[in-house]
Amino acid sequence: MSFAEEIELGIPHDYLPELPAYDPEVNHAPVRKEILTDLEKKLALKNALRYFPEKFHAQLAPEFAEELKKYGRIYMYRYRPSYEVKARPISEYPAKSKQAAAIMLMIQNNLDHAIAQHPHELITYGGNGAVFQNWAQYRLTMQYLSQMTDEQTLHMYSGHPMGLFPSHPGAPRVIVTNGMMIPNYSKPDDWEKFNALGVTQYGQMTAGSYMYIGPQGIVHGTTITVLNACRKIDTAGTTAGKLFVTAGLGGMSGAQPKAGNIAGVVSITAEVNPKAAYKRHEQGWVDEVIEDVDAAIDAAEAHRAKGEAHSIAYLGNIVTLWERMVERNIKVDLGSDQTSLHNPWAGGYYPVDMSLEEANEMMAHQPEAFKEAIQATLRRHAAAVNALTAKGMYFFDYGNAFLLEASRAGADIMAENGIDFKYPSYVQDIMGPMCFDYGFGPFRWVCASGKPEDLEKTDRIAERVLSEIMERSPKEIQQQMADNIRWIQQAGPNKMVVGSQARILYADAEGRIAIARAFNEAIAKGEIGPVVLGRDHHDVSGTDSPYRETSNIYDGSSFTADMATHNVIGDSFRGATWVSIHNGGGVGWGEVINGGFGMYLDGSEGAKDRLEQMLLYDVNNGIARRSWARNSEAIFAIKREMERTPLLKVTLPNLASDDLINQQF
């Protein structure tokens, strides 16, 4: 059976596919803890069987029951496709709608073995960031996409394709929701329960929205963060000879060593999972893997003495590394953490002083003991960080909920006022005021032709467009423009493509629109093939998250989710090809609401109209909200946008005197 035929077949109704052997070489999701009652297990099994004809139930029921018992979830491994799951040129997808074919390409990229953290469990990154809950959902979704026309919309409920509904060519082809719970049912154990029942999933950010592009998706932002962190501790902004220590080499965190190299620092990144560490080394994202803690430190010190950029993966627990650095009195310039602490009880963070295998066994069979071990580790983690910051290290939370979970564990991590944390989020200190408030964020695109030469051409188009814009940019954003132009100039030589021919580039609304318009013109002229636009949810407008994306909003609204909700609705009727909104992502289930979009450019006038309308709103919705929160950079940016766009009229804040306010209370 050909690739196209298997896509069009969907779930076979006349036969059962062969059950593939369990592949131990693949990085599999950890066993999830047993959380369902016997009655709930029966419901989970009944829910799973509804995808299949009744004649197969007798054979599938014991098989799925065994998966639930053994792994804590029903993945339906039998229905894994026989073809290699990877992004193909858009022309290879069987589809009546080119927009639908573009979405198929993006879905498959998220599940590519070179991309996905746990590909057989349909998890792209973050330990639990899923594209689908099971393989039946994947097969059915791909079948629907192959059948749909531009007068239909596919509605996705947490991985489940509810069906094709009549719409119109200007409507999104796909609407995605992930994990959208009634608020009182959005605690971590609620995810465990309802995901095990097969009725919801944790879509992370770009996993469940089909917009993940590998670790490149975060490397630009991490590079910007490291560069500006160096500027905060050194007015000259010198990076040579500085040491950056962090943790995590997973789907998103795997960008850290590459970002460190691009920024020019020496870095050590701790990772407990050998498959993750060596995968990043094989892909060229980290220079070497060292399994002895002292050898890792010695190597870093040797490269620092030479003033040369170098990245080291330490195969071990981050707390072991931090504590040894304290013992040896090592000077660390920058410190952070990108372990998946949004998911602390299910494999996102591991206890110190035990092997990965021992920890996974405890996680699955002694969840309360595992939680205690995690919290004890967090307390030690914070203590070591405190010891090094006392000696001059600049530490920032990378929005992974490290400070949040450490505070819940009783670690010494709170400021003197008992309200704030000792250390800033990187959004508070760097990304918020320097990027998001001005409208700069992680714009991205994928060349749907699959041709590297198309990606190279788009890089040069983007460089030209940004250079032209920089000539007339105000002084307030000259540094951002210079950093982003330098990034796109070096993007090709830095060899960041994993999976699809994709690129990330921080840009503001003016830059995104101008770049997209230039792409569309190049497509119309036949210079490049079609392009899919998107962005990370971690952006100016896409995410309401009080401990990350909106942590530099101080008017009390950082705990509200109006911005992300308006964003997905506003994008949907302004021309997005698909839109998504999720509960959870980055800092955890119940801690954030975030959304994103995808847009297919085909060189048409219609695509030009859509990109101009949608990208303008997608960025300025967030700037307007940040301006209303009295952020000075956002006030500047939205005033500038209103001058450029006469139809844009935004409510501006009147600033009250602190002295006047203080007199009243």
PLY file of the C-alpha trace (Angstrom):
ply
format ascii 1.0
element vertex 665
property float x
property float y
property float z
element edge 664
property int vertex1
property int vertex2
end_header
0.00 0.00 0.00
1.39 3.41 -0.97
1.80 6.35 1.40
-1.14 8.18 -0.20
-3.37 5.09 -0.11
-2.70 4.50 3.58
-3.51 8.15 4.35
-6.80 7.95 2.44
-7.71 4.63 4.07
-7.74 6.06 7.60
-8.76 3.39 10.11
-9.11 0.04 8.27
-12.59 -1.41 8.62
-11.99 -4.75 6.88
-8.90 -6.00 8.70
-6.66 -5.44 11.70
-3.16 -4.14 10.97
-0.28 -6.23 12.27
0.80 -5.33 15.81
4.33 -3.91 15.47
7.03 -4.98 17.89
7.87 -2.62 20.74
11.08 -0.85 19.73
13.40 -0.34 22.72
15.69 1.90 20.64
12.99 4.57 20.44
12.74 7.09 23.27
9.43 6.11 24.87
7.23 8.07 27.26
7.57 7.07 30.91
4.95 4.78 32.37
2.16 6.96 33.71
0.98 6.43 37.24
-2.11 4.32 37.85
-4.88 6.78 38.64
-8.12 5.29 37.34
-10.55 3.27 39.41
-11.71 -0.07 38.02
-14.92 1.59 36.87
-12.94 4.35 35.15
-10.68 1.78 33.46
-13.77 0.20 31.94
-14.82 3.65 30.70
-11.36 4.28 29.19
-11.54 0.98 27.33
-15.07 1.67 26.11
-13.94 5.09 24.92
-11.02 3.57 23.00
-13.11 0.88 21.27
-15.57 3.39 19.79
-13.09 4.13 17.00
-13.36 0.58 15.62
-15.98 -1.76 14.14
-17.59 -4.02 16.75
-16.31 -7.13 14.99
-12.77 -6.28 16.17
-13.65 -5.44 19.77
-13.05 -8.93 21.16
-9.46 -8.87 19.92
-8.72 -5.23 20.65
-10.25 -5.06 24.15
-7.63 -7.22 25.95
-4.85 -5.59 23.92
-5.90 -2.06 24.87
-6.55 -3.12 28.47
-2.97 -4.41 28.62
-1.63 -1.10 27.26
-3.57 0.79 29.94
-2.20 -1.52 32.63
1.38 -1.49 31.34
1.79 2.14 30.24
-1.02 4.01 31.98
-2.48 5.06 28.61
-4.05 3.47 25.55
-1.85 4.47 22.61
-3.21 1.88 20.12
0.27 0.90 18.91
-1.30 -1.54 16.43
-2.46 1.43 14.36
0.92 3.06 13.94
1.28 3.66 10.18
3.59 1.46 8.14
5.22 4.45 6.40
7.87 6.71 7.89
6.24 9.69 9.59
8.06 12.83 8.46
7.40 16.09 6.63
7.24 15.44 2.90
7.02 17.92 0.03
3.46 19.23 -0.05
2.93 17.72 -3.50
3.12 14.20 -2.04
0.06 14.55 0.17
-3.25 13.28 -1.20
-5.55 16.27 -0.73
-8.33 18.21 -2.43
-7.30 21.33 -0.51
-3.71 22.64 -0.57
-4.35 24.24 2.81
-5.23 20.82 4.20
-2.11 19.32 2.63
-0.01 21.97 4.39
-1.55 20.97 7.71
-0.80 17.29 7.01
2.84 18.23 6.39
3.01 20.10 9.69
1.38 17.28 11.66
3.85 14.76 10.30
6.77 17.04 11.10
5.70 17.12 14.74
5.86 13.30 14.84
9.12 12.82 12.91
11.50 10.64 14.97
14.19 13.30 14.52
11.81 15.85 16.04
9.49 14.14 18.52
10.58 13.32 22.05
8.39 10.18 22.31
7.25 9.55 18.72
5.47 6.23 19.32
3.36 7.87 22.04
2.64 10.86 19.76
4.45 13.25 22.15
6.50 15.99 20.54
8.19 17.66 23.52
7.98 18.53 27.20
7.34 14.96 28.38
3.61 15.16 27.70
3.13 17.62 24.82
0.93 15.53 22.55
-0.23 15.89 18.96
-2.83 13.14 19.44
-3.83 10.83 22.27
-3.65 7.69 20.15
-2.93 6.42 16.64
-6.60 6.06 15.71
-6.96 9.83 16.07
-3.92 10.37 13.86
-5.24 8.07 11.12
-8.73 9.55 11.17
-7.44 13.13 11.13
-5.15 12.51 8.17
-8.04 10.85 6.31
-10.33 13.81 6.95
-7.64 16.23 5.76
-7.24 14.22 2.55
-11.00 14.43 1.92
-11.82 18.01 2.89
-12.39 20.91 0.52
-11.96 24.64 1.07
-15.64 24.80 2.05
-15.19 22.64 5.14
-13.55 23.03 8.56
-12.19 20.18 10.68
-12.80 20.57 14.42
-10.22 18.97 16.71
-11.11 18.24 20.35
-7.84 17.52 22.20
-6.53 15.26 19.45
-9.92 13.82 18.53
-11.25 14.80 15.08
-14.90 15.59 15.81
-15.58 15.89 12.10
-15.77 18.04 8.98
-18.35 20.82 9.12
-19.49 23.05 6.25
-17.86 26.50 6.29
-16.42 28.77 3.57
-13.06 29.48 1.89
-12.32 32.40 4.22
-12.77 30.27 7.35
-9.95 28.29 9.01
-9.56 24.78 7.63
-8.91 23.45 11.15
-9.92 24.60 14.64
-7.89 23.03 17.47
-8.51 22.97 21.21
-6.35 21.11 23.70
-7.03 20.49 27.37
-9.78 23.09 27.67
-11.17 22.09 31.06
-13.76 23.51 33.40
-11.44 25.58 35.68
-12.05 23.51 38.83
-10.82 20.41 36.97
-7.46 21.66 35.82
-5.05 20.30 38.42
-2.14 17.98 37.47
-3.99 14.86 38.59
-6.96 15.93 36.50
-4.72 15.74 33.44
-3.57 12.28 34.48
-7.14 11.09 34.94
-8.87 12.60 31.93
-5.97 11.87 29.61
-6.02 8.24 30.76
-9.77 8.19 30.05
-9.00 9.33 26.51
-11.03 12.54 26.62
-8.38 15.28 26.73
-4.68 15.89 26.23
-1.88 18.28 27.09
-1.01 19.97 23.80
1.90 21.97 25.23
2.20 24.91 22.84
3.30 24.01 19.32
2.92 20.22 19.78
-0.87 20.12 19.72
-1.08 23.01 17.27
1.11 21.43 14.55
3.67 24.25 14.56
6.76 22.67 16.14
9.96 23.01 14.11
12.43 21.21 16.37
14.78 22.86 18.84
15.36 25.66 16.29
11.93 26.89 17.41
13.38 28.19 20.65
17.06 28.68 19.82
16.63 32.25 18.54
14.82 33.32 21.70
17.39 31.55 23.87
20.21 33.26 21.96
18.55 36.64 22.50
18.13 35.82 26.18
21.78 34.79 26.66
23.07 37.83 24.74
20.97 40.24 26.77
21.75 38.47 30.04
25.43 39.10 29.24
24.59 42.74 28.55
22.91 42.98 31.97
26.01 41.78 33.84
28.59 43.38 31.55
27.93 46.80 30.04
30.18 45.91 27.11
28.02 42.87 26.43
31.09 40.63 26.21
30.21 36.95 25.91
33.63 35.36 25.44
34.84 33.61 28.59
31.44 33.57 30.27
30.01 30.31 31.65
26.31 29.47 31.33
24.97 26.50 33.32
21.50 25.05 32.83
19.58 21.78 32.44
17.48 19.94 29.88
18.17 18.59 26.39
14.63 17.72 25.39
12.49 19.04 22.57
12.66 22.69 23.58
15.51 22.74 26.07
17.77 21.05 23.50
18.25 24.48 21.94
20.33 25.74 24.85
23.79 24.48 23.84
23.39 25.73 20.26
22.17 29.11 21.54
25.16 29.29 23.87
27.53 28.63 20.98
25.85 31.24 18.79
25.99 33.78 21.62
29.66 32.98 22.22
29.61 31.56 25.76
30.76 28.27 27.25
27.81 26.19 28.42
27.15 23.06 30.45
23.69 21.58 30.12
22.76 18.71 32.45
20.52 15.93 31.12
19.58 12.67 32.87
18.34 10.82 29.78
21.20 9.42 27.65
18.97 9.06 24.59
18.17 12.77 24.70
21.77 13.83 25.31
23.29 11.70 22.57
20.49 12.55 20.14
21.35 16.25 20.47
25.03 15.45 20.04
24.38 13.42 16.88
22.27 16.27 15.49
25.08 18.77 16.11
23.25 20.73 18.79
25.86 20.13 21.49
29.61 19.77 21.02
30.31 16.90 23.40
28.72 14.63 26.02
30.63 14.04 29.28
29.42 11.58 31.91
31.68 12.59 34.82
30.76 15.78 36.65
34.32 16.91 37.37
35.41 16.18 33.82
32.52 18.31 32.54
33.50 21.21 34.78
37.18 20.89 33.86
36.36 20.92 30.14
34.24 24.03 30.55
36.97 25.82 32.48
39.52 24.95 29.79
37.37 26.44 27.03
36.55 29.47 29.16
40.25 30.14 29.68
40.69 30.18 25.90
37.69 32.50 25.48
36.10 30.19 22.94
32.47 29.16 22.66
31.84 25.50 23.47
28.87 23.43 24.62
28.97 20.44 26.95
26.19 18.03 27.82
26.73 16.64 31.31
24.97 13.28 31.50
23.67 13.46 35.03
21.38 15.33 37.40
21.56 19.12 37.43
21.67 19.16 41.23
24.79 16.99 41.18
26.38 19.56 38.87
25.28 22.62 40.86
26.41 21.16 44.20
29.79 20.15 42.80
30.28 23.68 41.45
29.58 25.07 44.90
32.09 22.63 46.44
34.75 23.60 43.90
33.99 27.33 44.14
33.45 27.61 40.38
32.56 31.05 39.07
29.35 30.80 37.06
28.23 33.87 35.14
24.74 32.83 34.02
22.43 30.17 35.40
19.00 28.90 34.46
16.95 25.72 34.04
14.81 24.25 31.27
13.79 20.91 32.70
10.08 20.22 32.17
8.96 21.32 35.63
5.51 22.04 34.27
5.29 18.23 34.52
7.20 17.45 37.74
5.43 14.23 38.73
5.42 12.51 35.33
8.98 12.63 34.02
9.64 16.33 33.54
12.18 16.51 36.39
14.11 13.73 38.12
15.29 13.16 41.70
18.97 13.40 42.46
20.98 10.41 43.75
19.07 7.73 41.86
19.29 6.30 38.37
16.86 7.14 35.61
15.52 3.59 35.73
15.03 3.67 39.51
13.26 7.02 39.24
10.93 5.81 36.48
10.05 2.75 38.54
9.27 4.89 41.58
7.26 7.32 39.45
5.01 4.58 38.12
4.58 2.51 41.28
5.28 4.84 44.23
3.99 8.23 43.07
3.85 9.79 46.53
7.42 8.75 47.33
8.46 10.07 43.93
6.82 13.43 44.68
8.66 13.64 48.00
11.97 12.85 46.27
11.31 15.53 43.63
10.54 18.17 46.24
13.63 17.27 48.27
15.68 17.61 45.08
14.14 21.01 44.37
15.11 22.22 47.82
18.72 21.15 47.23
18.60 22.64 43.73
17.52 26.04 45.08
20.09 25.96 47.87
22.95 25.40 45.41
21.67 28.16 43.12
21.44 30.51 46.10
25.04 29.74 47.05
26.29 30.59 43.56
24.20 33.75 43.16
25.66 34.95 46.46
29.01 34.81 44.64
27.80 36.83 41.67
25.93 34.45 39.33
22.98 35.98 37.45
20.18 33.42 37.63
16.90 33.66 35.73
13.89 31.37 35.60
13.35 30.21 32.02
9.58 29.96 32.39
9.62 26.22 33.07
8.01 26.61 36.52
11.27 25.99 38.40
10.68 28.83 40.86
7.00 27.97 41.18
7.57 24.30 41.96
10.58 25.06 44.18
8.40 27.44 46.22
5.72 24.75 46.53
8.41 22.36 47.76
9.38 24.78 50.53
12.70 25.82 49.01
14.38 29.07 50.02
13.30 30.83 46.84
11.03 33.70 47.97
11.94 37.37 48.16
11.84 39.24 51.46
8.27 40.43 50.84
7.07 36.80 50.83
5.19 37.42 47.57
7.76 37.56 44.79
10.53 35.14 43.91
14.18 35.90 44.60
14.99 35.62 40.92
13.32 37.12 37.87
11.69 35.28 35.03
13.61 35.83 31.82
10.45 37.50 30.50
10.44 39.96 33.40
14.06 40.99 32.93
14.73 40.42 29.24
12.15 39.11 26.81
9.19 41.15 28.05
10.57 44.71 28.05
13.11 44.18 25.28
11.01 42.16 22.84
7.34 41.44 23.58
6.42 44.97 24.64
7.82 46.29 21.35
6.03 43.56 19.38
9.07 41.37 18.67
8.43 37.65 18.90
9.14 34.22 17.39
7.75 34.46 13.86
8.43 31.31 11.83
7.91 29.77 8.44
8.19 26.41 6.69
9.00 25.93 3.01
6.32 23.46 1.95
8.30 22.35 -1.10
10.80 20.68 1.22
13.66 22.24 -0.77
16.69 23.60 1.14
17.23 26.11 -1.66
13.78 27.59 -0.97
14.74 28.07 2.66
17.96 29.79 1.63
16.00 32.13 -0.64
13.54 32.99 2.14
16.47 33.74 4.49
17.84 36.23 1.99
14.40 37.79 1.44
13.93 38.22 5.19
17.42 39.70 5.59
16.77 42.23 2.81
13.38 43.23 4.21
14.66 43.71 7.77
17.69 45.68 6.57
15.38 48.06 4.69
13.14 48.46 7.75
16.09 49.05 10.07
17.15 52.10 8.06
13.97 53.90 9.16
13.48 52.26 12.59
13.50 54.41 15.74
16.45 54.21 18.09
14.35 52.33 20.67
14.42 49.15 18.55
17.76 49.44 16.74
19.42 46.80 18.97
16.57 44.34 18.36
16.75 44.91 14.60
20.53 44.46 14.57
20.33 41.22 16.60
17.64 39.79 14.33
19.44 40.68 11.10
22.63 39.09 12.43
20.59 36.00 13.34
19.10 35.53 9.88
22.49 36.12 8.25
23.98 33.29 10.32
20.94 30.96 10.34
21.99 28.86 7.36
25.64 28.37 8.38
24.52 27.46 11.93
22.75 24.38 10.47
19.63 24.40 12.61
17.19 22.54 10.39
15.82 19.33 11.90
12.84 17.93 10.03
11.03 20.40 7.79
12.78 23.24 5.97
11.88 25.77 8.62
13.16 29.01 10.06
12.47 31.11 13.14
13.08 34.86 13.23
12.11 37.39 15.86
10.25 40.27 14.21
7.59 42.86 15.03
4.31 43.36 13.16
5.90 45.58 10.52
8.66 43.05 9.91
6.38 40.00 9.87
3.95 41.56 7.40
6.70 42.84 5.11
8.52 39.49 5.12
5.32 37.52 4.51
4.29 39.88 1.71
7.70 39.43 0.07
7.39 35.64 0.37
3.96 35.74 -1.25
5.32 37.83 -4.12
8.20 35.39 -4.63
5.73 32.48 -4.70
3.61 34.30 -7.28
6.69 34.76 -9.47
7.61 31.09 -9.19
10.86 31.84 -7.37
9.96 29.64 -4.39
7.25 27.12 -3.55
4.39 27.70 -1.07
5.19 28.74 2.49
3.46 28.06 5.80
3.63 30.92 8.30
3.27 30.55 12.04
4.79 31.44 15.38
5.48 29.99 18.77
2.62 30.50 21.23
5.36 32.02 23.42
4.84 35.40 21.82
3.59 38.94 22.23
-0.12 38.06 22.17
-0.51 34.30 22.12
-0.12 33.38 25.78
-1.50 34.42 29.15
0.93 32.97 31.69
1.64 34.85 34.94
4.93 33.03 35.53
6.27 33.45 32.01
4.86 35.33 29.00
2.84 37.85 31.02
5.13 37.96 34.05
6.15 41.54 33.24
2.54 42.75 33.43
2.01 44.34 36.84
-1.55 45.72 36.81
-3.00 42.50 38.28
-4.21 41.17 34.92
-1.42 38.63 34.46
-3.74 35.98 35.93
-6.46 36.64 33.35
-6.73 34.93 29.95
-8.61 37.44 27.81
-5.65 38.20 25.55
-4.97 34.64 24.38
-8.69 33.97 23.96
-9.24 37.11 21.89
-6.16 36.27 19.86
-7.39 32.91 18.64
-10.84 34.28 17.84
-9.45 37.38 16.14
-6.99 35.39 14.04
-9.68 32.92 12.98
-11.79 35.45 11.07
-8.88 37.48 9.75
-7.47 34.75 7.54
-5.67 32.04 9.53
-5.54 28.62 7.85
-5.78 26.98 11.26
-5.99 28.21 14.84
-5.55 26.57 18.23
-6.06 27.33 21.89
-4.69 25.27 24.76
-4.79 24.91 28.51
-1.24 24.29 29.67
2.07 24.78 27.96
5.46 25.80 29.28
4.65 26.24 32.96
1.98 23.59 33.27
-1.59 22.39 33.14
-3.91 24.91 34.75
-1.19 27.59 34.84
-1.52 29.06 31.33
-3.86 29.60 28.38
-2.10 29.84 25.03
-2.87 29.77 21.34
-1.40 29.92 17.88
-2.08 29.85 14.17
-0.86 28.56 10.84
-1.24 30.38 7.51
-0.70 28.98 4.03
0.79 31.34 1.44
0.21 30.40 -2.20
1.14 33.62 -3.98
-2.47 34.74 -4.45
-4.01 38.15 -3.81
-6.25 36.46 -1.25
-3.19 35.28 0.69
-1.79 38.83 0.61
-5.02 40.25 2.07
-5.16 37.56 4.76
-1.55 37.95 5.89
-1.85 41.74 6.15
-5.02 41.62 8.23
-4.17 38.71 10.45
-0.53 39.42 11.26
-1.34 43.02 12.17
-3.92 41.87 14.71
-1.95 38.87 15.92
0.85 41.11 17.21
-0.94 44.33 18.14
-3.59 42.65 20.27
-0.79 41.84 22.71
0.91 45.21 22.47
-2.42 46.91 23.23
-2.89 44.78 26.34
0.68 45.39 27.48
0.22 49.11 26.86
-2.94 49.15 28.99
-0.86 47.55 31.74
1.24 50.76 31.63
4.36 49.12 30.13
6.24 52.09 28.66
7.78 50.17 25.78
4.34 48.89 24.73
2.83 52.39 24.98
5.56 53.57 22.62
4.99 50.65 20.23
1.19 50.92 20.05
1.33 54.70 19.48
3.76 54.09 16.64
1.48 51.43 15.15
-1.56 53.72 15.34
0.41 56.33 13.36
1.17 53.72 10.71
-2.34 52.20 10.69
-5.13 54.84 10.74
-7.90 52.24 11.29
-6.23 51.07 14.51
-7.52 52.93 17.58
-6.43 51.58 20.96
-7.40 52.74 24.46
-4.31 54.23 26.11
-3.73 54.45 29.88
-3.51 57.66 31.85
-0.65 57.34 34.33
-1.39 58.12 37.99
1.25 59.54 40.31
2.65 57.02 42.81
2.87 59.81 45.38
-0.85 60.50 45.00
-1.73 56.80 45.31
0.48 56.35 48.37
-1.24 59.24 50.12
-4.55 57.41 49.99
-3.55 54.22 51.84
0 1
1 2
2 3
3 4
4 5
5 6
6 7
7 8
8 9
9 10
10 11
11 12
12 13
13 14
14 15
15 16
16 17
17 18
18 19
19 20
20 21
21 22
22 23
23 24
24 25
25 26
26 27
27 28
28 29
29 30
30 31
31 32
32 33
33 34
34 35
35 36
36 37
37 38
38 39
39 40
40 41
41 42
42 43
43 44
44 45
45 46
46 47
47 48
48 49
49 50
50 51
51 52
52 53
53 54
54 55
55 56
56 57
57 58
58 59
59 60
60 61
61 62
62 63
63 64
64 65
65 66
66 67
67 68
68 69
69 70
70 71
71 72
72 73
73 74
74 75
75 76
76 77
77 78
78 79
79 80
80 81
81 82
82 83
83 84
84 85
85 86
86 87
87 88
88 89
89 90
90 91
91 92
92 93
93 94
94 95
95 96
96 97
97 98
98 99
99 100
100 101
101 102
102 103
103 104
104 105
105 106
106 107
107 108
108 109
109 110
110 111
111 112
112 113
113 114
114 115
115 116
116 117
117 118
118 119
119 120
120 121
121 122
122 123
123 124
124 125
125 126
126 127
127 128
128 129
129 130
130 131
131 132
132 133
133 134
134 135
135 136
136 137
137 138
138 139
139 140
140 141
141 142
142 143
143 144
144 145
145 146
146 147
147 148
148 149
149 150
150 151
151 152
152 153
153 154
154 155
155 156
156 157
157 158
158 159
159 160
160 161
161 162
162 163
163 164
164 165
165 166
166 167
167 168
168 169
169 170
170 171
171 172
172 173
173 174
174 175
175 176
176 177
177 178
178 179
179 180
180 181
181 182
182 183
183 184
184 185
185 186
186 187
187 188
188 189
189 190
190 191
191 192
192 193
193 194
194 195
195 196
196 197
197 198
198 199
199 200
200 201
201 202
202 203
203 204
204 205
205 206
206 207
207 208
208 209
209 210
210 211
211 212
212 213
213 214
214 215
215 216
216 217
217 218
218 219
219 220
220 221
221 222
222 223
223 224
224 225
225 226
226 227
227 228
228 229
229 230
230 231
231 232
232 233
233 234
234 235
235 236
236 237
237 238
238 239
239 240
240 241
241 242
242 243
243 244
244 245
245 246
246 247
247 248
248 249
249 250
250 251
251 252
252 253
253 254
254 255
255 256
256 257
257 258
258 259
259 260
260 261
261 262
262 263
263 264
264 265
265 266
266 267
267 268
268 269
269 270
270 271
271 272
272 273
273 274
274 275
275 276
276 277
277 278
278 279
279 280
280 281
281 282
282 283
283 284
284 285
285 286
286 287
287 288
288 289
289 290
290 291
291 292
292 293
293 294
294 295
295 296
296 297
297 298
298 299
299 300
300 301
301 302
302 303
303 304
304 305
305 306
306 307
307 308
308 309
309 310
310 311
311 312
312 313
313 314
314 315
315 316
316 317
317 318
318 319
319 320
320 321
321 322
322 323
323 324
324 325
325 326
326 327
327 328
328 329
329 330
330 331
331 332
332 333
333 334
334 335
335 336
336 337
337 338
338 339
339 340
340 341
341 342
342 343
343 344
344 345
345 346
346 347
347 348
348 349
349 350
350 351
351 352
352 353
353 354
354 355
355 356
356 357
357 358
358 359
359 360
360 361
361 362
362 363
363 364
364 365
365 366
366 367
367 368
368 369
369 370
370 371
371 372
372 373
373 374
374 375
375 376
376 377
377 378
378 379
379 380
380 381
381 382
382 383
383 384
384 385
385 386
386 387
387 388
388 389
389 390
390 391
391 392
392 393
393 394
394 395
395 396
396 397
397 398
398 399
399 400
400 401
401 402
402 403
403 404
404 405
405 406
406 407
407 408
408 409
409 410
410 411
411 412
412 413
413 414
414 415
415 416
416 417
417 418
418 419
419 420
420 421
421 422
422 423
423 424
424 425
425 426
426 427
427 428
428 429
429 430
430 431
431 432
432 433
433 434
434 435
435 436
436 437
437 438
438 439
439 440
440 441
441 442
442 443
443 444
444 445
445 446
446 447
447 448
448 449
449 450
450 451
451 452
452 453
453 454
454 455
455 456
456 457
457 458
458 459
459 460
460 461
461 462
462 463
463 464
464 465
465 466
466 467
467 468
468 469
469 470
470 471
471 472
472 473
473 474
474 475
475 476
476 477
477 478
478 479
479 480
480 481
481 482
482 483
483 484
484 485
485 486
486 487
487 488
488 489
489 490
490 491
491 492
492 493
493 494
494 495
495 496
496 497
497 498
498 499
499 500
500 501
501 502
502 503
503 504
504 505
505 506
506 507
507 508
508 509
509 510
510 511
511 512
512 513
513 514
514 515
515 516
516 517
517 518
518 519
519 520
520 521
521 522
522 523
523 524
524 525
525 526
526 527
527 528
528 529
529 530
530 531
531 532
532 533
533 534
534 535
535 536
536 537
537 538
538 539
539 540
540 541
541 542
542 543
543 544
544 545
545 546
546 547
547 548
548 549
549 550
550 551
551 552
552 553
553 554
554 555
555 556
556 557
557 558
558 559
559 560
560 561
561 562
562 563
563 564
564 565
565 566
566 567
567 568
568 569
569 570
570 571
571 572
572 573
573 574
574 575
575 576
576 577
577 578
578 579
579 580
580 581
581 582
582 583
583 584
584 585
585 586
586 587
587 588
588 589
589 590
590 591
591 592
592 593
593 594
594 595
595 596
596 597
597 598
598 599
599 600
600 601
601 602
602 603
603 604
604 605
605 606
606 607
607 608
608 609
609 610
610 611
611 612
612 613
613 614
614 615
615 616
616 617
617 618
618 619
619 620
620 621
621 622
622 623
623 624
624 625
625 626
626 627
627 628
628 629
629 630
630 631
631 632
632 633
633 634
634 635
635 636
636 637
637 638
638 639
639 640
640 641
641 642
642 643
643 644
644 645
645 646
646 647
647 648
648 649
649 650
650 651
651 652
652 653
653 654
654 655
655 656
656 657
657 658
658 659
659 660
660 661
661 662
662 663
663 664
